[in-house]
């Protein structure tokens, strides 16, 4: 009897253990096939890239004007001399991007909220926001930089600053706020009206609904577009060199005027690329992540 009970207990225990999933032979074949295809694609992509780069390099090096082109745009001596100067100026571009980015975020959010206000009593505010957005979206950014950076200091009014960096940053803020405001307004209007109705039914005021319910969802939805605008702002900060701001581009201009060599411009371009490419890749990653969240919910 004891042996029977022991064997019965053994049978029950084995039955209670969960079975470990094992892929079927067909699934294993499919996985092996997909692995071979990925390896084949990687090899083909690598070989084709090497071949294309080799052809481009051979064509450039064997071209008749390569020596003069190399000495004019890729001079190692000029690059070594220009790099510290351009790097110091690049910090000005980074400061402009950070300070103007904060100002643009605040002012564009105000404009977007003004454009979404309801009721006839808010018509003047909506009209102001519409006129502002239409005006600064229609004006070229360089034109605004010239008007504020050169025109306003020429008035010589007492109490107004004369620093071109201030007026150039203001021009960037005014122009970019118009574009960013439209991005934020699209995000606000993409939130379903039921979200507002549910918040108001819980006793939240209009301002509280906008702050705690609408804006968090709206900003998350348009975050990739906002990141792209930040990348554009970082590049367009170089336009301030046109009004005398000593940034990376201006430093490159100074060095080029002394050496009559354009390598300094290439150095400035490489430094800007080193800033924009990581930001662009992070934006792509975030956009893909948000896309997966939109399909499958929150991660």
C-alpha positions as a printed Julia matrix, in Angstrom:
299×3 Matrix{Float64}:
   0.0     0.0     0.0
   2.82    2.38    0.82
   4.43    1.73   -2.53
   1.13    2.39   -4.32
   0.64    5.67   -2.46
   4.21    6.7    -3.25
   3.8     5.91   -6.91
   0.5     7.78   -7.04
   2.07   10.82   -5.43
   4.9    10.66   -7.94
   2.45   10.54  -10.84
   0.48   13.53   -9.53
   3.63   15.58   -8.99
   4.86   14.92  -12.5
   1.49   15.84  -13.94
   1.45   19.12  -12.04
   4.81   20.28  -13.47
   4.38   22.71  -16.4
   5.75   21.56  -19.68
   8.66   23.55  -21.12
   7.87   24.85  -24.59
  10.12   23.56  -27.3
  10.03   24.86  -30.88
   8.88   22.41  -33.45
  11.26   21.21  -36.18
   9.46   23.45  -38.7
   9.87   26.49  -36.44
  13.55   25.68  -36.01
  13.95   25.51  -39.79
  12.21   28.87  -40.15
  14.45   30.47  -37.49
  17.56   29.08  -39.21
  16.34   30.39  -42.56
  15.71   33.88  -41.14
  19.16   33.88  -39.55
  20.77   32.94  -42.87
  18.83   35.69  -44.63
  19.95   38.31  -42.09
  23.55   37.24  -42.45
  23.3    37.28  -46.22
  21.73   40.76  -46.19
  24.47   42.04  -43.87
  27.22   40.65  -46.1
  25.65   42.04  -49.28
  25.1    45.48  -47.71
  28.67   45.6   -46.4
  30.25   44.54  -49.7
  28.11   46.93  -51.76
  28.92   49.83  -49.43
  32.65   49.12  -49.63
  32.49   48.91  -53.42
  30.59   52.18  -53.76
  32.94   54.01  -51.38
  35.96   52.61  -53.19
  34.63   53.79  -56.55
  33.91   57.26  -55.17
  37.37   57.54  -53.62
  39.08   56.37  -56.81
  37.13   58.84  -58.93
  37.93   61.71  -56.57
  41.6    60.91  -56.14
  42.24   60.41  -59.84
  40.36   63.53  -60.94
  42.54   66.31  -62.44
  41.76   68.94  -59.76
  41.96   66.7   -56.69
  45.22   68.17  -55.35
  43.92   71.71  -55.48
  40.54   70.61  -54.07
  42.24   68.81  -51.18
  44.48   71.73  -50.31
  41.54   74.16  -50.43
  38.93   72.19  -48.46
  40.82   69.46  -46.55
  44.11   70.99  -45.49
  45.32   69.25  -42.29
  47.28   72.34  -41.2
  44.31   74.66  -41.64
  42.03   72.2   -39.89
  44.34   72.07  -36.89
  44.48   75.86  -36.68
  40.75   76.42  -37.23
  39.45   73.68  -34.95
  40.01   75.45  -31.58
  38.54   78.7   -32.93
  35.46   77.05  -34.39
  34.97   74.91  -31.28
  34.9    78.03  -29.09
  32.33   79.57  -31.39
  30.25   76.39  -31.36
  29.59   76.88  -27.66
  27.76   80.1   -28.59
  25.52   78.1   -30.92
  24.8    75.61  -28.15
  23.93   78.41  -25.71
  21.61   80.01  -28.26
  19.91   76.67  -28.88
  19.34   76.01  -25.18
  18.16   79.49  -24.19
  16.01   80.02  -27.28
  14.65   76.48  -26.99
  13.23   77.23  -23.55
  11.82   80.59  -24.66
  10.29   79.02  -27.77
   8.68   76.25  -25.74
   7.0    78.72  -23.39
   5.87   81.27  -25.98
   4.69   78.7   -28.53
   2.66   76.93  -25.83
   0.94   80.23  -25.03
   0.16   80.78  -28.71
  -1.17   77.25  -29.13
  -3.45   77.61  -26.11
  -4.71   80.99  -27.35
  -5.62   79.45  -30.71
  -7.62   76.68  -29.02
  -9.66   78.92  -26.71
 -13.39   78.65  -27.29
 -16.08   81.26  -27.01
 -16.64   84.66  -28.65
 -15.11   86.52  -25.72
 -11.7    85.06  -26.6
 -11.89   86.08  -30.27
  -9.29   88.92  -29.92
  -6.8    86.49  -28.4
  -7.42   83.9   -31.1
  -7.11   86.56  -33.79
  -3.81   87.77  -32.31
  -2.43   84.23  -32.3
  -3.56   83.61  -35.9
  -2.04   86.88  -37.17
   1.2    86.24  -35.29
   1.57   82.71  -36.64
   0.74   83.72  -40.21
   3.14   86.68  -40.07
   6.22   84.92  -38.74
   5.61   81.73  -40.7
   5.53   83.83  -43.87
   8.68   85.85  -43.18
  12.07   84.27  -43.99
  14.09   83.71  -40.85
  17.13   85.54  -42.21
  14.97   88.57  -42.94
  13.74   88.65  -39.33
  17.33   88.33  -38.13
  18.34   91.33  -40.24
  15.35   93.42  -39.15
  15.93   92.86  -35.46
  19.7    92.4   -35.39
  20.58   95.34  -37.62
  17.47   97.5   -37.82
  16.5    97.87  -34.17
  20.01   98.77  -32.87
  20.22  101.36  -35.66
  17.35  103.25  -34.0
  19.65  103.98  -31.02
  16.75  104.14  -28.61
  17.67  104.53  -24.97
  17.01  101.5   -22.82
  17.2    98.98  -25.65
  20.13   96.56  -25.74
  22.51   96.72  -28.67
  23.99   93.24  -28.37
  23.43   91.4   -31.67
  23.28   88.11  -29.78
  20.18   89.3   -27.91
  18.35   90.46  -31.03
  19.4    87.42  -33.02
  18.11   85.12  -30.28
  14.87   87.11  -30.18
  14.5    86.72  -33.95
  14.95   82.95  -33.66
  12.43   82.82  -30.81
   9.79   84.82  -32.66
  10.12   82.85  -35.9
  10.34   79.37  -34.42
   7.5    80.01  -31.98
   5.11   80.38  -34.88
   6.02   76.97  -36.27
   6.2    75.19  -32.93
   2.84   76.69  -31.91
   1.21   74.98  -34.88
   2.8    71.68  -33.91
   1.51   72.01  -30.36
  -1.94   73.07  -31.57
  -2.1    69.95  -33.72
  -1.24   67.87  -30.67
  -3.88   69.6   -28.54
  -6.59   69.12  -31.15
  -5.62   65.46  -31.59
  -6.76   64.72  -28.02
 -10.29   63.3   -28.2
 -13.03   65.59  -26.8
 -14.13   62.81  -24.5
 -10.94   63.37  -22.51
 -12.01   66.94  -21.78
 -15.56   65.9   -21.02
 -14.4    63.2   -18.59
 -12.11   65.63  -16.81
 -14.8    68.28  -16.52
 -17.28   65.69  -15.22
 -14.81   64.94  -12.42
 -14.9    68.58  -11.37
 -11.69   69.84  -13.0
 -11.69   73.41  -14.25
 -10.8    74.33  -17.82
  -7.24   75.27  -16.8
  -6.79   72.1   -14.75
  -8.14   69.98  -17.61
  -5.72   71.6   -20.01
  -2.78   71.21  -17.63
  -3.3    67.69  -16.3
  -5.22   65.94  -19.09
  -4.82   67.57  -22.49
  -1.29   68.99  -22.57
   0.53   65.85  -21.32
  -1.09   63.76  -24.06
  -0.6    66.44  -26.71
   3.11   66.95  -25.97
   3.82   63.21  -26.01
   2.14   62.86  -29.4
   4.12   65.64  -31.08
   7.43   65.1   -29.3
   9.23   63.76  -32.43
   8.2    66.86  -34.38
   9.38   69.09  -31.53
  12.73   67.32  -31.5
  13.11   67.92  -35.23
  12.42   71.61  -34.65
  15.14   71.63  -31.99
  17.59   70.16  -34.5
  16.65   72.85  -37.02
  17.1    75.51  -34.35
  20.61   74.27  -33.64
  21.52   74.6   -37.32
  19.76   77.92  -37.89
  21.61   79.48  -34.96
  24.48   79.86  -37.44
  22.44   82.57  -39.19
  23.34   84.92  -36.35
  26.82   85.17  -37.86
  25.24   87.44  -40.49
  24.71   90.17  -37.85
  28.11   89.85  -36.19
  27.59   87.16  -33.55
  30.87   85.31  -33.09
  29.72   81.72  -33.34
  31.18   78.69  -35.1
  30.36   79.99  -38.58
  31.73   83.45  -37.81
  34.96   81.97  -36.49
  35.26   79.96  -39.7
  34.71   83.13  -41.72
  37.42   84.93  -39.78
  39.91   82.14  -40.35
  38.99   81.86  -44.04
  39.51   85.58  -44.56
  43.01   85.3   -43.08
  44.17   82.16  -44.88
  42.03   82.25  -48.04
  41.34   78.58  -47.39
  37.93   77.0   -46.94
  38.95   74.19  -44.59
  37.59   76.16  -41.64
  34.11   75.95  -43.15
  34.48   72.17  -43.44
  35.55   71.99  -39.79
  32.47   74.01  -38.79
  30.26   71.72  -40.85
  31.75   68.6   -39.26
  31.15   69.99  -35.76
  27.55   70.84  -36.58
  27.06   67.33  -37.97
  28.52   65.85  -34.78
  25.76   67.67  -32.89
  22.84   67.02  -35.21
  23.35   63.33  -36.03
  23.03   62.06  -32.42
  19.97   64.27  -31.96
  18.47   62.98  -35.2
  19.08   59.34  -34.28
  17.55   59.88  -30.84
  14.53   61.49  -32.52
  14.14   58.49  -34.84
  14.41   56.09  -31.91
  11.84   58.0   -29.92
   9.46   58.17  -32.9
   9.69   54.4   -33.37
   9.14   53.87  -29.67
   6.08   56.1   -29.7
   4.82   54.25  -32.75
   5.05   50.93  -30.94
   3.26   52.45  -27.97
   0.52   53.71  -30.23
  -0.04   50.19  -31.61
   0.37   48.14  -28.48
  -0.25   50.6   -25.67
   2.22   51.91  -23.14
   5.53   50.08  -22.92
